[in-house]
Amino acid sequence: MIIKVSRIVIAAFLALTALAGAGYAAEKAFDFTLTDLNGTPHRLSDFQGKVVLVNFWASWCRECVIEMPSLNGFYAANKNKGIVVLGITIDRKIENVLDALRKTPVSYPVLLDSRGDVFVKKYTVLGLPTTIIIDREGNIQDRFIGRVDFSDKSLTEKIQSLLKGRNDR
């Protein structure tokens, strides 16, 4: 009897899981406000209506620094198409950030999260670099841990579909 009930419960759970997946709603991105290197505050919700790539990095992270030119090239090619890139550094010393950016300059905003308010408390980033893609409605559509090639065709197609308002997860 217990085995039969367990099978029914498991079957029901699997059926509900499948149904829930069919109508899956993307996770809402946590709003935050961080300042850039000039002290100007940037709030994620101010970019509602745009596709946002949030890239967590650190100056001491080799893979992060290697990834930066690819992300910067992607940003340069797409910034006028409704795409925003926010680089969030977790460095504690601004001098390290400035030194890294002198060696590997970027044109997108670099925000400071030295206390981990966003990195740890909001997004629980598990590795660097991490890139989170947020759609026009403020929903997380994808998350990449590790270095990304931002010229990758499947990635650019995914982002283009988000720009057109399609969330093809």
LUMPASE-352226 format. One record per residue (C-alpha): residue number from 1; x, y, z. Coordinates in pm, 1 decimal, padded with zeros to 6 digits, always signed. Layout:
SITE NUM X Y Z
...
END
This chain:
SITE 1 +00000.0 +00000.0 +00000.0
SITE 2 +00279.3 +00245.1 +00092.0
SITE 3 +00465.0 +00164.5 -00229.3
SITE 4 +00151.4 +00223.7 -00437.5
SITE 5 +00084.5 +00560.1 -00266.5
SITE 6 +00451.0 +00659.6 -00312.0
SITE 7 +00428.7 +00583.2 -00684.4
SITE 8 +00113.3 +00793.0 -00716.1
SITE 9 +00276.3 +01083.7 -00530.3
SITE 10 +00588.1 +01060.4 -00746.7
SITE 11 +00380.2 +01044.1 -01065.9
SITE 12 +00175.5 +01344.9 -00956.6
SITE 13 +00490.5 +01537.4 -00870.8
SITE 14 +00644.9 +01461.8 -01210.6
SITE 15 +00324.8 +01563.2 -01390.0
SITE 16 +00304.5 +01890.7 -01198.8
SITE 17 +00672.5 +01958.1 -01261.8
SITE 18 +00619.4 +01907.4 -01636.7
SITE 19 +00316.6 +02137.3 -01635.5
SITE 20 +00501.9 +02401.6 -01436.0
SITE 21 +00789.8 +02386.5 -01683.3
SITE 22 +00552.9 +02445.8 -01972.6
SITE 23 +00440.3 +02776.8 -01825.8
SITE 24 +00774.6 +02864.9 -01670.4
SITE 25 +00811.4 +03225.4 -01567.1
SITE 26 +01163.6 +03363.6 -01569.3
SITE 27 +01315.9 +03470.5 -01240.5
SITE 28 +01281.1 +03843.7 -01177.4
SITE 29 +01616.5 +04022.3 -01157.6
SITE 30 +01693.1 +04182.1 -00821.7
SITE 31 +01709.8 +04557.9 -00843.6
SITE 32 +02022.9 +04729.6 -00717.5
SITE 33 +02200.1 +05062.8 -00715.6
SITE 34 +02578.5 +05081.4 -00739.6
SITE 35 +02812.1 +05367.6 -00821.6
SITE 36 +03053.5 +05378.3 -01110.6
SITE 37 +03416.9 +05485.1 -01097.8
SITE 38 +03312.8 +05852.0 -01103.8
SITE 39 +03066.3 +05811.8 -00815.5
SITE 40 +02758.0 +05823.6 -01039.4
SITE 41 +02483.7 +05587.3 -00918.8
SITE 42 +02335.7 +05333.7 -01162.2
SITE 43 +02011.5 +05152.3 -01081.6
SITE 44 +01926.0 +04832.7 -01269.0
SITE 45 +01555.7 +04919.9 -01292.1
SITE 46 +01645.3 +05239.6 -01479.5
SITE 47 +01727.2 +05015.2 -01776.9
SITE 48 +01383.4 +04849.2 -01792.4
SITE 49 +01287.0 +04814.1 -02158.3
SITE 50 +01643.6 +04726.1 -02258.9
SITE 51 +01831.9 +04398.0 -02263.5
SITE 52 +02094.2 +04413.4 -01987.8
SITE 53 +02408.5 +04204.7 -01953.1
SITE 54 +02541.1 +04218.9 -01598.1
SITE 55 +02900.2 +04097.0 -01586.4
SITE 56 +03059.5 +04022.5 -01248.6
SITE 57 +03439.9 +04035.2 -01251.7
SITE 58 +03752.3 +04115.6 -01053.4
SITE 59 +04092.2 +04257.4 -01148.6
SITE 60 +04271.8 +03952.5 -01004.3
SITE 61 +04056.0 +03708.7 -01205.7
SITE 62 +04257.4 +03607.7 -01513.0
SITE 63 +03953.7 +03472.6 -01703.3
SITE 64 +03763.1 +03794.5 -01630.8
SITE 65 +04035.0 +04011.6 -01780.1
SITE 66 +04068.6 +03782.1 -02083.6
SITE 67 +03690.9 +03805.8 -02139.2
SITE 68 +03669.9 +04186.0 -02118.7
SITE 69 +03775.5 +04271.0 -02478.6
SITE 70 +03512.6 +04030.7 -02617.7
SITE 71 +03240.4 +04184.8 -02398.6
SITE 72 +03356.5 +04536.2 -02485.7
SITE 73 +03346.9 +04455.7 -02858.6
SITE 74 +02996.4 +04315.7 -02820.2
SITE 75 +02889.2 +04628.8 -02633.1
SITE 76 +03042.6 +04862.0 -02892.0
SITE 77 +02859.8 +04681.0 -03173.6
SITE 78 +02523.1 +04670.6 -02995.3
SITE 79 +02493.1 +04965.8 -02756.7
SITE 80 +02269.7 +05157.6 -02997.6
SITE 81 +02033.4 +04860.8 -03039.8
SITE 82 +01882.9 +04858.4 -02690.6
SITE 83 +02156.2 +04666.2 -02509.5
SITE 84 +02318.6 +04775.4 -02185.5
SITE 85 +02629.0 +04619.3 -02033.2
SITE 86 +02708.1 +04674.8 -01666.0
SITE 87 +03044.0 +04548.3 -01545.0
SITE 88 +03033.1 +04491.1 -01169.4
SITE 89 +03370.2 +04453.9 -01004.2
SITE 90 +03402.9 +04293.5 -00664.0
SITE 91 +03747.1 +04441.4 -00601.5
SITE 92 +03790.8 +04604.5 -00262.1
SITE 93 +04051.2 +04855.0 -00380.1
SITE 94 +03960.0 +05097.4 -00657.3
SITE 95 +04331.3 +05127.5 -00746.7
SITE 96 +04327.5 +04763.9 -00862.2
SITE 97 +04022.7 +04829.5 -01078.9
SITE 98 +04178.4 +05139.7 -01234.0
SITE 99 +04501.4 +04951.6 -01303.3
SITE 100 +04312.3 +04666.0 -01473.0
SITE 101 +04113.0 +04913.3 -01682.8
SITE 102 +04429.0 +05098.5 -01789.4
SITE 103 +04559.9 +04767.5 -01926.3
SITE 104 +04224.0 +04649.6 -02064.4
SITE 105 +03998.1 +04951.9 -02123.5
SITE 106 +03621.8 +04914.3 -02166.3
SITE 107 +03355.2 +05159.6 -02277.1
SITE 108 +03064.8 +05019.6 -02073.3
SITE 109 +02999.4 +05136.4 -01715.2
SITE 110 +03202.9 +04965.1 -01444.2
SITE 111 +03024.1 +04959.3 -01109.3
SITE 112 +03177.8 +04901.2 -00768.0
SITE 113 +03049.5 +04626.5 -00536.6
SITE 114 +03337.3 +04598.7 -00289.9
SITE 115 +03103.8 +04505.3 -00000.5
SITE 116 +02929.2 +04229.7 -00197.1
SITE 117 +02585.4 +04390.5 -00174.2
SITE 118 +02492.3 +04267.6 -00522.7
SITE 119 +02751.9 +03996.3 -00584.0
SITE 120 +02675.7 +03796.9 -00268.2
SITE 121 +02356.3 +03928.2 -00112.5
SITE 122 +02140.4 +03960.4 -00425.0
SITE 123 +02278.5 +03726.5 -00692.7
SITE 124 +02490.1 +03473.5 -00499.0
SITE 125 +02751.5 +03456.5 -00773.0
SITE 126 +02938.9 +03127.1 -00747.8
SITE 127 +03230.8 +03192.7 -00982.3
SITE 128 +03400.7 +03459.9 -01187.7
SITE 129 +03340.1 +03583.3 -01440.2
SITE 130 +02961.2 +03549.4 -01430.1
SITE 131 +02730.5 +03709.8 -01683.6
SITE 132 +02356.7 +03741.8 -01630.8
SITE 133 +02129.1 +03829.2 -01922.5
SITE 134 +01816.5 +04023.0 -01828.9
SITE 135 +01532.2 +04077.1 -02075.9
SITE 136 +01336.7 +04397.7 -02143.2
SITE 137 +01085.7 +04311.6 -01869.1
SITE 138 +01354.2 +04267.7 -01604.1
SITE 139 +01358.1 +03886.2 -01601.7
SITE 140 +01675.2 +03677.7 -01588.1
SITE 141 +01692.6 +03484.1 -01913.7
SITE 142 +02035.8 +03326.6 -01881.8
SITE 143 +02336.7 +03299.4 -01653.7
SITE 144 +02691.0 +03206.9 -01757.9
SITE 145 +02962.6 +03114.5 -01511.3
SITE 146 +03307.1 +03131.7 -01665.8
SITE 147 +03454.2 +03310.7 -01962.7
SITE 148 +03212.4 +03379.3 -02249.4
SITE 149 +03289.1 +03445.1 -02614.9
SITE 150 +03047.9 +03728.4 -02684.4
SITE 151 +03090.3 +03681.6 -03060.2
SITE 152 +02942.4 +03329.2 -03033.6
SITE 153 +02659.8 +03296.8 -03287.3
SITE 154 +02413.8 +03118.8 -03056.8
SITE 155 +02463.0 +03383.3 -02787.5
SITE 156 +02417.3 +03674.3 -03026.3
SITE 157 +02104.3 +03507.0 -03171.8
SITE 158 +01963.6 +03463.5 -02819.8
SITE 159 +02023.3 +03830.0 -02739.4
SITE 160 +01879.7 +03940.3 -03075.5
SITE 161 +01561.4 +03742.9 -02999.0
SITE 162 +01537.2 +03918.7 -02661.6
SITE 163 +01571.2 +04252.7 -02836.6
SITE 164 +01276.3 +04155.5 -03054.8
SITE 165 +01077.4 +04070.2 -02743.0
SITE 166 +01095.3 +03690.8 -02772.3
SITE 167 +01208.5 +03494.3 -02470.5
SITE 168 +01313.5 +03169.6 -02633.1
SITE 169 +01455.1 +02994.9 -02328.9
END
